[in-house]
């Protein structure tokens, strides 16, 4: 019979043999962090991946999405717990959430489903308004651009002053609305900056914080009803008082149909009201029509027609003389001939007994 004191030792030894005989199972790799977790089309993004049991000899990193070709990273550094790599993302890549895959040397894969987002590049195009007065605690703004859907912060930056962070109301891909609190803000020009969830910043626009020293302009005109423009901004019609104008010079223009525009530079003083009283000059028009020539009146009677009548000649045609008639070389005047005949007859009669 086995001694009872030997039995426990035997059991312990059997358990140890079973443990030593069991196959050793390698611990699997795991991804614990991705920073940043967002990249932009048309750019190269450096990414750090942290985790456990990455292969120290060789690893590959890819972004994978259904119906899209893979994006393979270039690995610049790696250990069993950290991988540093770069993704070059072309502008034609599909935006959205991609799976991030780490492939170990033995072919085993570690997948972080939808772990990396591709977004359109952020761009800022305009902000409205572009300025506001210091100590205004509620300045509503609209910021327009593209690729803004992942923006988490908007702020005003100036290297000499504290940042002014906005309260955001609505964030869309092409527009952000919010409010600035300019209480105790320094008068200066600030950069408008946006930051996305990955910490990427974009600063493209400027915003002016102006003095809160203001005055007014009392504007009237003759005739009344003219449109008032102060620094090219419509402010109503005359007569009216334009309030909250920053201390300094302002251009006032009055416009009214049928009258010439009226303009003047007006100086505004803090706490005071300047006066403008304009006499509008009517536009004089000069006729530009060309006088119409009088119409041509047709004749009331027909023109006199000249009738040409051919008459028979009344000049007698001379009878041809006898052959002894002087020739053309020495023509004889018929009167001389008759006179000679008459003299001859007279002399004959005179000689008759």
C-alpha positions as CSV (number, residue, x, y, z in Angstrom):
1,X,0.0,0.0,0.0
2,X,1.3,3.5,-1.0
3,X,2.1,5.7,1.8
4,X,-0.4,8.6,2.1
5,X,2.5,11.1,2.4
6,X,3.8,10.1,-1.0
7,X,0.5,10.6,-2.9
8,X,0.5,14.4,-2.9
9,X,4.1,14.5,-4.2
10,X,3.1,12.1,-7.0
11,X,0.1,14.2,-8.0
12,X,2.2,17.4,-8.1
13,X,4.8,15.7,-10.3
14,X,2.1,14.5,-12.7
15,X,0.7,18.0,-13.1
16,X,4.1,19.4,-13.8
17,X,4.7,16.8,-16.5
18,X,1.4,17.7,-18.1
19,X,2.2,21.4,-18.1
20,X,5.6,20.9,-19.6
21,X,4.2,18.6,-22.3
22,X,1.6,21.1,-23.4
23,X,2.4,23.1,-26.7
24,X,3.5,26.7,-26.2
25,X,0.9,29.1,-27.9
26,X,2.4,32.4,-29.0
27,X,0.6,35.5,-27.8
28,X,-1.3,37.3,-30.7
29,X,-0.5,40.8,-31.8
30,X,-2.9,43.7,-31.0
31,X,-3.3,47.3,-32.0
32,X,-3.8,49.7,-29.1
33,X,-3.5,53.1,-30.7
34,X,-3.2,55.0,-34.1
35,X,-2.1,58.6,-34.2
36,X,-3.2,60.5,-36.1
37,X,-6.1,58.4,-37.2
38,X,-7.0,60.7,-40.1
39,X,-5.2,61.5,-43.4
40,X,-6.1,63.8,-46.3
41,X,-6.4,63.4,-50.0
42,X,-3.5,64.7,-51.9
43,X,-1.1,64.5,-49.0
44,X,1.4,62.3,-47.1
45,X,0.6,61.5,-43.5
46,X,3.0,60.1,-40.9
47,X,1.3,57.7,-38.6
48,X,2.4,56.0,-35.3
49,X,0.8,52.6,-34.4
50,X,1.2,51.3,-30.9
51,X,0.4,47.7,-29.9
52,X,1.7,44.4,-28.7
53,X,3.7,41.5,-30.2
54,X,4.5,43.1,-33.6
55,X,7.1,41.1,-35.4
56,X,10.5,42.8,-34.8
57,X,12.0,41.5,-38.1
58,X,9.5,42.6,-40.6
59,X,6.0,44.2,-40.7
60,X,3.8,45.7,-43.4
61,X,1.0,48.2,-42.9
62,X,-2.0,48.7,-45.3
63,X,-5.2,50.5,-45.5
64,X,-8.1,48.4,-46.9
65,X,-11.6,49.2,-48.0
66,X,-14.1,47.1,-49.9
67,X,-14.0,47.7,-53.7
68,X,-10.9,49.9,-53.4
69,X,-7.2,49.1,-54.1
70,X,-5.1,48.9,-51.0
71,X,-2.9,51.8,-49.8
72,X,0.4,50.4,-48.6
73,X,2.5,52.4,-46.1
74,X,6.3,52.8,-46.1
75,X,7.5,51.7,-42.7
76,X,10.3,53.9,-41.3
77,X,10.7,52.3,-37.8
78,X,9.2,49.4,-35.8
79,X,9.6,47.4,-32.7
80,X,7.4,44.8,-31.0
81,X,5.2,47.6,-29.6
82,X,5.5,50.5,-32.0
83,X,5.4,51.1,-35.8
84,X,6.1,54.4,-37.5
85,X,5.0,54.6,-41.1
86,X,3.9,57.1,-43.9
87,X,0.7,56.9,-46.1
88,X,0.8,58.7,-49.4
89,X,-2.9,59.4,-50.3
90,X,-3.6,60.5,-53.8
91,X,-6.4,63.1,-54.5
92,X,-8.5,60.5,-56.2
93,X,-8.8,58.2,-53.2
94,X,-12.2,57.5,-51.8
95,X,-12.9,59.4,-48.5
96,X,-14.3,57.4,-45.5
97,X,-13.1,55.1,-42.8
98,X,-10.6,52.4,-43.9
99,X,-9.4,49.3,-42.1
100,X,-5.8,49.5,-40.8
101,X,-4.0,46.2,-41.2
102,X,-0.6,45.2,-39.7
103,X,0.9,42.1,-41.4
104,X,3.7,40.3,-39.5
105,X,6.5,38.4,-41.1
106,X,4.8,35.0,-40.6
107,X,1.7,36.3,-42.5
108,X,-0.5,36.8,-39.5
109,X,-2.6,40.0,-39.6
110,X,-3.8,42.4,-37.0
111,X,-6.8,44.4,-38.1
112,X,-8.2,47.6,-36.6
113,X,-11.6,47.9,-38.3
114,X,-12.4,51.4,-39.7
115,X,-9.4,52.6,-37.7
116,X,-8.2,55.2,-40.2
117,X,-10.2,57.9,-41.9
118,X,-9.4,59.6,-45.2
119,X,-10.9,63.1,-45.6
120,X,-10.8,65.8,-48.2
121,X,-8.1,68.3,-47.5
122,X,-9.3,71.2,-45.4
123,X,-9.5,74.6,-47.1
124,X,-10.9,78.0,-45.8
125,X,-12.4,80.4,-48.4
126,X,-14.2,83.1,-46.4
127,X,-15.5,84.3,-43.1
128,X,-18.3,86.7,-42.4
129,X,-18.1,89.1,-40.9
130,X,-14.4,89.9,-41.3
131,X,-14.2,92.2,-38.3
132,X,-15.9,93.0,-35.0
133,X,-15.5,95.4,-32.1
134,X,-13.6,94.6,-29.0
135,X,-15.7,93.7,-25.9
136,X,-18.6,92.4,-28.0
137,X,-19.4,89.1,-26.2
138,X,-21.5,87.5,-29.0
139,X,-20.2,87.8,-32.5
140,X,-21.9,85.3,-34.8
141,X,-19.8,84.2,-37.7
142,X,-20.1,81.9,-40.8
143,X,-16.9,80.2,-42.0
144,X,-17.0,78.6,-45.5
145,X,-14.5,76.2,-47.1
146,X,-14.2,72.5,-47.9
147,X,-13.2,69.3,-46.0
148,X,-14.5,70.8,-42.8
149,X,-16.7,68.0,-41.6
150,X,-14.1,66.7,-39.1
151,X,-13.3,70.1,-37.6
152,X,-13.5,70.2,-33.8
153,X,-12.2,73.7,-33.0
154,X,-12.1,77.2,-34.5
155,X,-10.0,79.9,-33.0
156,X,-8.5,83.3,-33.7
157,X,-4.7,83.4,-33.4
158,X,-2.2,86.2,-32.9
159,X,1.3,85.7,-31.7
160,X,1.1,88.7,-29.4
161,X,-2.3,88.0,-27.9
162,X,-4.2,85.1,-26.4
163,X,-6.2,82.8,-28.7
164,X,-9.9,83.4,-28.9
165,X,-11.7,80.1,-29.2
166,X,-15.2,80.0,-30.8
167,X,-18.3,78.2,-29.6
168,X,-19.4,76.1,-32.5
169,X,-23.1,75.8,-33.5
170,X,-23.0,73.7,-36.7
171,X,-20.2,71.9,-38.6
172,X,-20.7,70.7,-42.2
173,X,-18.2,69.8,-44.9
174,X,-18.4,73.3,-46.5
175,X,-19.6,75.5,-43.7
176,X,-19.2,76.1,-40.0
177,X,-21.3,78.5,-37.9
178,X,-20.4,79.7,-34.4
179,X,-19.8,82.6,-32.0
180,X,-16.7,84.6,-30.8
181,X,-16.6,86.2,-27.4
182,X,-14.4,89.3,-27.8
183,X,-14.6,90.5,-24.2
184,X,-11.2,92.1,-23.3
185,X,-9.9,91.1,-26.7
186,X,-6.9,93.2,-27.9
187,X,-7.4,95.3,-31.0
188,X,-5.4,93.5,-33.7
189,X,-5.5,91.3,-36.8
190,X,-5.9,87.6,-36.1
191,X,-5.5,84.4,-38.2
192,X,-8.6,82.3,-38.5
193,X,-7.6,78.7,-37.7
194,X,-9.5,75.3,-37.7
195,X,-8.4,72.1,-36.0
196,X,-9.8,68.6,-36.8
197,X,-10.1,65.6,-34.6
198,X,-6.6,64.4,-35.6
199,X,-5.0,67.6,-34.5
200,X,-4.4,68.9,-38.1
201,X,-4.6,72.7,-38.3
202,X,-5.4,75.0,-41.2
203,X,-5.0,78.9,-40.9
204,X,-5.9,80.7,-44.1
205,X,-8.0,83.8,-43.3
206,X,-7.8,86.9,-41.2
207,X,-10.2,88.6,-38.8
208,X,-9.9,92.2,-37.3
209,X,-10.8,93.1,-33.8
210,X,-11.4,96.8,-33.9
211,X,-11.9,99.5,-31.3
212,X,-15.1,99.7,-29.3
213,X,-15.0,103.5,-29.4
214,X,-18.0,104.4,-31.5
215,X,-20.1,107.4,-32.5
216,X,-23.0,108.2,-34.9
217,X,-23.9,110.0,-38.0
218,X,-27.3,111.8,-38.5
219,X,-28.0,111.8,-42.2
220,X,-30.7,113.8,-44.0
221,X,-31.2,115.0,-47.6
222,X,-33.3,117.2,-49.8
223,X,-35.4,115.5,-51.2
224,X,-35.6,112.8,-48.6
225,X,-35.8,109.1,-49.3
226,X,-32.2,108.7,-50.6
227,X,-30.4,105.4,-49.9
228,X,-27.6,105.7,-47.3
229,X,-24.3,103.9,-47.8
230,X,-21.5,104.0,-45.2
231,X,-18.2,102.5,-46.3
232,X,-20.2,100.8,-49.1
233,X,-22.7,99.2,-46.7
234,X,-26.4,100.0,-47.0
235,X,-27.7,101.7,-43.9
236,X,-31.3,102.7,-44.7
237,X,-32.9,105.8,-46.3
238,X,-32.8,109.5,-45.3
239,X,-33.6,110.8,-42.8
240,X,-31.9,108.3,-40.4
241,X,-29.2,108.0,-37.8
242,X,-26.4,105.5,-38.3
243,X,-25.2,104.3,-34.9
244,X,-22.2,102.2,-33.6
245,X,-19.7,103.5,-36.2
246,X,-16.1,103.1,-35.2
247,X,-14.3,106.3,-34.3
248,X,-12.5,107.7,-37.3
249,X,-13.2,108.5,-41.0
250,X,-16.1,107.0,-42.9
251,X,-17.3,107.5,-46.5
252,X,-21.0,108.4,-46.7
253,X,-22.7,108.1,-50.1
254,X,-26.3,109.0,-50.9
255,X,-28.1,107.6,-54.0
256,X,-31.5,108.4,-55.4
257,X,-33.1,107.7,-58.8
258,X,-33.1,110.8,-60.9
259,X,-30.4,112.6,-58.9
260,X,-26.6,112.6,-59.0
261,X,-24.8,110.6,-56.3
262,X,-23.7,112.6,-53.3
263,X,-20.6,111.7,-51.3
264,X,-18.5,112.9,-48.4
265,X,-15.9,111.7,-45.9
266,X,-17.3,112.1,-42.4
267,X,-15.3,112.0,-39.2
268,X,-16.9,110.1,-36.3
269,X,-15.9,110.9,-32.7
270,X,-16.5,108.6,-29.8
271,X,-19.8,109.3,-28.1
272,X,-20.7,112.1,-30.5
273,X,-23.1,112.4,-33.4
274,X,-21.9,114.0,-36.7
275,X,-24.4,115.6,-39.0
276,X,-24.8,115.3,-42.8
277,X,-27.5,117.3,-44.7
278,X,-27.2,116.9,-48.4
279,X,-28.9,118.8,-51.2
280,X,-29.2,116.4,-54.1
281,X,-28.9,117.7,-57.6
282,X,-31.3,116.4,-60.2
283,X,-29.8,114.8,-63.3
284,X,-30.2,117.1,-66.4
285,X,-30.6,115.3,-69.7
286,X,-29.5,116.7,-73.0
287,X,-31.6,115.6,-76.1
288,X,-29.6,113.3,-78.2
289,X,-32.1,112.9,-81.1
290,X,-31.2,114.1,-84.6
291,X,-33.7,116.6,-86.2
292,X,-35.9,114.9,-88.7
293,X,-35.7,116.5,-92.2
294,X,-39.0,117.7,-93.6
295,X,-40.8,115.2,-95.8
296,X,-40.5,115.6,-99.6
297,X,-43.8,116.9,-101.0
298,X,-44.7,115.5,-104.5
299,X,-45.6,118.1,-107.1
300,X,-49.3,118.9,-107.5
301,X,-49.1,119.6,-111.3
302,X,-47.4,117.7,-114.0
303,X,-44.3,119.2,-115.4
304,X,-44.7,121.3,-118.6
305,X,-43.9,119.2,-121.5
306,X,-42.0,121.0,-124.4
307,X,-43.5,120.0,-127.7
308,X,-41.0,120.2,-130.5
309,X,-42.6,121.0,-133.9
310,X,-40.8,120.6,-137.1
311,X,-41.8,123.3,-139.6
312,X,-41.2,123.4,-143.4
313,X,-38.5,125.8,-144.4
314,X,-39.9,129.1,-146.0
315,X,-36.6,129.9,-147.7
316,X,-37.1,129.8,-151.5
317,X,-34.7,127.7,-153.4
318,X,-32.9,129.8,-156.1
319,X,-33.5,128.8,-159.7
320,X,-30.5,127.5,-161.5
321,X,-28.8,130.2,-163.7
322,X,-28.1,129.7,-167.4
323,X,-24.7,128.3,-168.3
324,X,-23.3,131.9,-169.0
325,X,-24.0,132.8,-165.4
326,X,-20.7,133.7,-163.8
327,X,-19.0,130.7,-162.2
328,X,-18.5,130.5,-158.6
329,X,-15.0,131.8,-158.9
330,X,-16.4,135.3,-160.0
331,X,-20.1,135.3,-159.2
332,X,-22.2,138.3,-160.7
333,X,-24.6,140.1,-158.4
334,X,-28.1,139.8,-159.9
335,X,-28.8,143.4,-158.8
336,X,-25.9,144.7,-160.9
337,X,-27.1,142.7,-163.9
338,X,-30.6,144.2,-163.6
339,X,-29.2,147.7,-163.1
340,X,-27.0,147.4,-166.2
341,X,-30.0,146.3,-168.3
342,X,-32.1,149.2,-167.1
343,X,-29.3,151.7,-168.0
344,X,-29.1,150.2,-171.4
345,X,-32.8,150.6,-172.2
346,X,-32.7,154.2,-170.9
347,X,-29.9,155.2,-173.2
348,X,-31.7,153.6,-176.2
349,X,-34.8,155.5,-175.5
350,X,-32.9,158.7,-175.1
351,X,-31.3,158.4,-178.6
352,X,-34.6,157.7,-180.4
353,X,-35.6,160.6,-182.9
